[in-house]
Amino acid sequence: MWNRNDLTRRLGIAWPVLQAPMAGGISTPALAAAVTNAGGLGALAAGSLPPGAVRDGIRAIRALTAGPFAVNFFTHPPAAPPADDALAAAAAAVGPFRAEVGLPAPGRPAPFPRFEDQLEAALEEGFPVLSFTFGLPSPGVMARLRRAGVVVLGTATTPAEAAAVEAAGA
């Protein structure tokens, strides 16, 4: 059949459909499980989640499906926190629009969790597929994932990125 290929067999899915992991609350464990239960590969968007929420998300997906799913991480180095004057300028620029729709003034954004801490939590829970965005896992992380039997998928937006993802072993 057209839908059976090396990728679907390796991932253990019926259809070559991979749910986009969208950080920020749009992708939920229920959505990931629904995609998996329909024969695709659901995904937990873990990029902005603290380690405890990564654990909770994996547990929630497992409660809803016995099928395979991915956990998606941001693998870029942590960014420096924004300067206070830059935050104040941004808040002033959008302040009138926020007030118009009844939104409160924003606070200081929380820093993104460290990939290594998120990954440790996920590995303790166990999961079948890791996908990554915004960088590459280190060779040590890739070796650890291979030893754990995790299939690794990478995101590329240019041919050069695709070559780097392939060279990394994803």
DATAHU-V939786 format. One record per backbone hydrogen bond with DSSP energy under -0.5 kcal/mol. CO is the residue of the C=O (numbers start at 1). NH is the residue of the N-H. Records with the same first field share a line. If there is no record, write none. Layout:
# DATAHU-V939786
CO: NH ; NH
This chain:
# DATAHU-V939786
1: 4
3: 5
5: 9
6: 10
7: 11
8: 12 ; 13
15: 17
17: 19 ; 41
20: 22
21: 23
22: 27
26: 28
28: 32
29: 33
30: 34
31: 35
32: 36
33: 37
34: 38
35: 40
36: 39
39: 14 ; 15
40: 42
41: 19
42: 70
43: 45
44: 46 ; 72
46: 49
50: 53 ; 54
51: 55
52: 56
53: 57
54: 58
55: 59
56: 60
57: 61
58: 62
59: 63
60: 64
61: 64 ; 65
68: 42
69: 129
70: 44
71: 131
72: 46
73: 75 ; 133
83: 87
84: 88
85: 89
86: 90
87: 91
88: 92
89: 93
90: 94
91: 95
92: 96
94: 98
95: 99
96: 100
97: 101
98: 103
99: 102
114: 118
115: 119
116: 120
117: 121
118: 122
119: 123
120: 124
121: 125
122: 126
128: 151
129: 71
130: 153
131: 73
132: 155
133: 75
138: 142
139: 143
140: 144
141: 145
142: 146
143: 147
144: 148
145: 150
146: 149
151: 130
153: 132
158: 162
159: 163
160: 164
161: 165
162: 166
163: 167
164: 168
165: 169 ; 170
166: 169
